[in-house]
Amino acid sequence: MFSPLPRPETIQLSAGNKHAIIVRPDGSIWSWGANDHGQLGDGSFQGSAFPIQTGLRLSQDHYWVAAAAGTDCSLALREDGTVWTWGRNDNGRLGVPGETDSTTPKKVSLPLPAILIACGHESSFAVLFDGSLWGWGQNTHGQLGLGDRIQRTQPVKIPVSAQIKQLVVRKTSTYALATNSSAWIWGDGYSARTGVLSSRDRTRPSRIDAESDWNYITGGDGHTIGLRSDGSLWGLGENQLGQLGDGSRQSRITPAQTGPQTQWNNLDAVGRRSYGITRKGDLFAWGENPAGTLGTGNTLPRVTPTQVLPQGGWLRIVAGETFTLGLRIDGTVWAWGENSHGQLGSAKVLNSWTPLEVALPKN
């Protein structure tokens, strides 16, 4: 029997192309940045350089538990397992047939309550209460994992031989971690050419390797990074800009340990850059550095993990296409990188090469 999902213990972060969305521990949704397709969900097309409460404002007995930002669209999960979406709807990315761009949340029709959601460039996913995986939206490279390249305007069940507990969706590829600690990838061959010298699209979920000791998996445009159960950092794929963090620019077709020999706790990657937080709470970044998105104080690429200040106290890192979000243990949210649409949560800067605190309203 399905039980209501718990409120988030800490702020849940998500960064899209040029907008951010968070869920606070009280179950409210806040967002900021671009809103040209209604992706902030406040009923307008007016962007905001400051966090505003968006989505359906629920009663005391109902609350949001998770949210995800894609390119010009947003996805959210309620405590009752219902999934809601808003923003841009070309290529079926909202999962609501016949709907044009929506400035307010619309309910996605699913056969069972959901327990996990993920949103990427133009496609979205949900893991349901029975463990099944469903997806919808753009599918030009097989990123839905259905064995074809046909877009879906409403949710379709995806055949995968493992129960998924973590999902990361990028422009044209999808990364997943199963409950048995195996790592999976499908979609664009450029991003998914791991383990084999092939650029062919993978239109069905494929394992990254035969190991079952993965603790977290993510990736960008052509590279994959992940954590093993012992806290070690591993990477494979493209490495021209140092996005694997091993000090070289040599690509790898099989997973290899990379970065400092330390224990890592949280990772993220997007484009050709990567981030990691150690178990001590130190934040590091490496790879490409457009608009200062690494947060290292300049725009120079880094081929090895470089520390992002302030030292210590980092809890979670989330990489957007044009900017980066970080959560600290004191509950503050920080942002850096491009600020063309207010995605840093501030109207005072054009871009920032170092972390700036986002001025969240007090509870």
N, C-alpha and C positions, 0 to 999 in steps of 0.2 A: 504494500500500500504506500502510495506517495505521501510524504510528509512535507510541510512547508520548508522551503530552503532557508537557511539561517541568514541573518543580516551579515554583511561583511565585517570582519574584525578590524580591518584597517581600510583606508581609502583605496579604492580600485581605480587604476589609471588606464587610459587608452589614448593613443595618439594616431590620428588619421593623416591625411595629406596636409591639410592646413587648418584642422580643428582638433580640439581636445575634448574628452569627455571623462568624467569621474563619477563614481558612486561613493558617497560618504557612509560612515558606519550607521547613520540614522536612516539609511535607505533612500536618500534623496539623490537625484541626478543633477549635476552641474556641468556646463560646457562653455566653451569660448572659442573664438577664431572665426573662420570663414563661415558664411551661411547663405551662399548664393543659390543653393538648392534646398534650403530648409533643414540642413543637417544638424543645426542646433536644437531643433524640435520645439521652438518656443512660439510657433504659429506665424512667424514672419520670415523674411529673407534678409533681415538686417544683421550683419555680423556684429561681434562684440569682442573688444579687447580685454574685457573683464569677465570673470565667471558669473554666469546667470543660471538660475534654477530652471531646468527645462524638463521635458517629458511630462507625462501625466502626474499631477500632484496627487498622491494616493492618500487614503485614510490611514489612521493609526494602525489598523490591522493589516494593511497592505503596504509593500515597500519593494524597492528595487534591490537586487543582489549583485548584478553584474551589468556592464555595458562595454561595447566595442565600437571603435571608430574605423570606418573605411575611407575610401576616396569619395567625398561628398555625401556620405550616408552614415547612419548610426544604427546600432542594434542594442537591445536591452532585454534583460531577463528579470521577471518578477518572482516573488516568493512562491507563487502558485504554479510556477513552471511555464507560464505563458511567455511567449517571445514577441517583442514589439520592435518595429522598425520605422525609420523616417529618413527623409532626404531625397537624394537623386534616385531615379528608378529606371534608367535605361538599362538594357540587357537583363532585366528582371532582378536587379540586385536587392530590391526590397522584399521579394518573395510574395508580393501581393498582386495578383494578376489584374490588369486593367487600371491600376493606379498610376497616376502621373507623379511627378515630384510631390512629396508630402512634407508639410511643415510641422505636422504633429504626428505622434506615434500611431501606427496602424498595427493591428494584431496579425501575426503570421499564423496560418492554419497548420497545425501539426497534430498527429494522431494521439500523442501522449505528452505529458509534461516534460519540459526540457530541464537538464541539470547543468548544462555547459553550452556556451555560445562563443563564436569567433567570427570576425568580420575582416575582410581584406579589401583589395582594390575594388573589385566589382562582384565579389561573391561572398556568400555567408554560409555558416554551418551551425548545426545544433546537435548535441548529443542528448538523446531522450532518456527517460527514466528506465527503460528496458535495456539501455546500453547501445541502442542502434544509432548510427550516424546519418544525418540528413543534410543536404546541401542545396543551394539554389544560386542563380545569377549567371555571370559570364563564365564561359567554359571553352574559350578558344584554344587553350593548350591542354585541355583535359584536367584542369585544376579542381573540378568537382569530383574526380575519381570515379566516373561512371563508365569509363571505357569508350567514350566518344568525345566529340567537341561541340556538342549541341547545348546551347544555353537553356536554362530552366527558369521559368518565371514563378514557379512555386516549388516548395520543398519536395525532394526526391530522396528515397533511401539509397545510401551508398554501400555497396558490398565491400566489407573489409573484415578480414578474419581475426580481428582483435578488438577488444573493447577499448575505446579511446578515453583518456583522462586529461589530455592537454592538447590544444590546437593553436597553431600560429599560421595565419593566412597572409601571404604577401601578394604582390601584383598578379602573378600568374602561376604561383606554386603554393602548395600547402604542406605543412609539417605537422606531425602528430606523434604523441607519446602514448603508448598503450599501457594498460594496467599491469601487464607482465614485464614492463620496463623495456620493451622493444621500441625502436624509433622507425618512423615511416615518413615517406615523402611521395608526392605526386604532382604532376603538372608540367610546366615549361621545362623542356629538356636542358635549357641553358642553366636553370637553377637546380634541376634535379639530376644532373649528370654526375652522380656520386657512385663510386664503386665500379663504374664502367666508362670507357672512353667512347661515349655516345652523346650526341646532342638531341636525340629523339625524345619527343614528349612522352611522359609516363601518364597514360590516361587512367590508370588504376593504381591504388595504393601499393607501394613497394617498400620493402624494408631497406634501411640504409646499410645495415650489415647484419650478421647472424647473432650478434651479441644481445643479451637481455639484461644489461646493467646500466641503462640510460636513466638519468634522473630528470633531465630537461633537454628539449631540443628546439632550435629556432634557426632562422636563416635569412639571407637577403637575396640579392640578385646574383646568383651564381655561387654562393658559398653557404656552408652549413656549420654551425657550432653547437656544441652540446656539453652537458655535464654528465659524467659517470657517477655511479652511486658513491664512490669514494671522494667526490668533490673535485676531481680533476677535470680540466678543460680540454676538449678535443675539437678538431676542426677538419674540414675537407672542402674541396671545390676550388673556385677561382681565388687568386691571391695577388693580383697585379698591384693592388694598392695597400697590401699588408693587412687585409681584412681578416686573415686567419690568426694574426698576432704572433707568428713564430719567428719574426725577425727577418724573414726572406720575402721574396715576391714570387715564390715557386708554388704553383698550384698542386693540389693533392687529389688523387682519385679514391683514396681510402682514408678512413679516420686516423689522425695522428695527434698525439698529445701536443698541446701548444700552450703558450703563455707561461707565466711564472709558475714554479712548482709550489703552488699553494692551494688551499681549499676554497672553492668558489661556491656561492650560494644562489646567485641570480644572474641571468643572462638576457640579452636581447640583441637583435641584429636587423638591419634593413639596408637596402641598397648595397653599397660596398663598404659598410662600416659595422663595427661590433662593440658591445659593451659587456662588462661583467662586474659584479659586486662580490667581494670576498666575504668569508664568514666573519671576518673582523669588521665588516661594514665599510671597507674602502672601495671606491668606485674607480674603474679603469675604462679607457676607451681606446680604440685603434681602428685603422683603416682610412678611408676617404674622409675629408673634413669640410664639406661645402658649408659656407655660412657659419662656420664655427660649431657645427653640430656635435663634435666630439666633446666640446666643453673644456678644452685644454688651454684656452686663452689666445688661440690664433687659428688660422685656417690651413695649417700644414698637415699633410697626411702622416700617420704614425704606423710603423710596421711592427711595433711591439706595444703591449698594453701600457698606457700612460695615465698616471693618476689624475683624477678630476677633483678639484678642491670644492668645498672644504673636506679635510681628511676625516674619515670615519663617519659613522652615523647614517649611512645610506642603507635603505631597506629594499627598494625596488627600482628598476630602470625600465623605461618603455621608449622605444625608438619610433618616431614618426618619419614620414618621407622627407619633411623639410625641417624638423625640429625634434627635440628630445625632452622627455619628462622624467623626473626623478622624485621618489618619495623618501623622506628621511624618517628616522625612528620617532621623532617628536611630532609626526603627523603633518609636517609642512610639505608642500608640493613645490618643486623647482622646475624651471624650464630654460632652455637655451637653443640657439640656432637662428633660423630665419623667423622674422616677425612681420612678414608682408601683410598678413590678415589678422594680426593680433593673436596668433596662436601661442605666443609666450605668456598671454594673460596680462599684458602690459601695453599701454599706449605710449610709453615714454622712450622706447628704443626702436631702431630699425631692425637690427640684428643684435644678438648677444653671443660672444664667444665664451662666456662663462655662465654658470648657473645663476638665475635670478629667481627669487621667491615669488610665487604666484599669490596674489592677495585674495585668498579665499574668505568669504564672509564668515563671521563667527557663527557657531551653532546657536 
